[in-house]
């Protein structure tokens, strides 16, 4: 019975990790996109002022 409980806990942790890790990756990509988008806008502003 203890082995069954251990397997159930391991399965729960594995399923949780399969859901949480991709969400963390997507959140990181979203933050990176927002940060690079702001720096791109600053570069465009500088180009327009120079023209």
Secondary structure, 3 states (H helix, E strand, C coil): CHHHHHHHHHHHHHHHHHHHHHHHHHHHHHHHHHHHHHHHHHHHHHHHHHC
